[in-house]
C-alpha cells in the first residue's frame, strides 16, 4: 500500500509586490515532492530536477489568505495549480515591517479528503510595498546578469548543466554583483531602501532554487518574477511581447511616480527590450546596464545599439566595478567604502 501513498500537499508562495492600496499575491498549490536543494551528487540532482518539472498540481481548489489584521481573502487555483490574486485593500502599508514586506498566511479552504497537508495547513507568503524613502527601483535579469549560467554556450549546453545538474550552493554569482545590488538598494543616502525586482525568463519551477541562491549570496531581498513553463512545440505569436518585458511594464505601471534602473546582459535580447521600455516610458528609466558576455557577434550588435542611443545613459560593462563607478558618478549610490 505504501507504493500508492500520495505525497502531502503544500502551497508555494512567490514573493510579489504591491502598493498601500493594491494587494498582489501569487503562487502554486501542489504535492510536496520533498525536494532537498542542499543535496549533492549527480543522481540526487537529477532526481531533484525531475521532481521540479514533473509536478502534481492541485487544480481548481479554493485557498484562503489571511492578512496580519485578520482580513480574509479567497482565490482559486487554475488547472496547473497556479493562483494569482489582485485586490484593492486599504492601508496595506500599516501591515508591513520596517523593510516594507507584508507577511500573510495562506491555506487550503476546500476539503482535501484523505490528504495530509503540511505545516498544519498554514503557509507563509510575502509581498513588498516599496518604502516612501525609495528614490528609484531596479529591475534585473538573473541569468548571466548576476548568476553564471552559460546562456550563450553552444546549444546552451552550459545553461542546461548549470541549471539542472549543479547544486545551488555551488552556483557562482558574477564577481561583485551582490555588492553592487546592495549599494543600489541602499542608494545615495544609505537608507533609501530602493526595491530590487528580479525578473527572469526562467520557469516558475525554478523559483525556490533561484530564491535560495539570492539569499545565500546576500543579494538584497526582492520579488522574484518568472514565467510559466512553455508547452512543447507550441507556436508563439510573433507580436506578443516577451514575458520579462511584460513583467517590467507591469512594475512600471504599478509605480507610476518611480524611476527605474534596468540591468541585464548582452547575451539575449535585453538591449532591445530595455530600450523599447525606455521609449514607452519617457523619463522613467535612469540608466541601462548590460553585462558583457563572451560572444563577439552579440557584443558588437549591442555596442552598435548603445552607440546610436542617447536618450538614457546606457553602459555595457565587463565588471561590477565599472557599473559601481558609473552609478557613483551619476549619484545613484554613495561612494563605496574602501
ABEGO torsion letter per residue (X at the ends): XAAABBBBBBBBBBBBBBBAABBBBBEBBBBBAGBBAABBEAAAAAAAAAAAABBBBBBGBBBBBBBAAGBBBBBBBBAAGBBBBBBBBBGAAAABBAAGBBBBBBBBABBBBGBBBBGGGBBBBBBBBBBAABABBBBBBABGAABBAGAABBGGAAAAAAAAABBAAABBBBBGAAAAAAAAAAEAAGAAGBBBBBBBABBAAAAAAAAAAAAAAGBBBBBBBBBBBBBBGBBBBAABBBAAAAAAAAAAAABAABBBBBBBBAABAAAAAAAAAAAABBGABABBBBBBBBBAAAAAAAAAAAAABAABBBBBBABAAAAAAAAAAAGABBBBBX
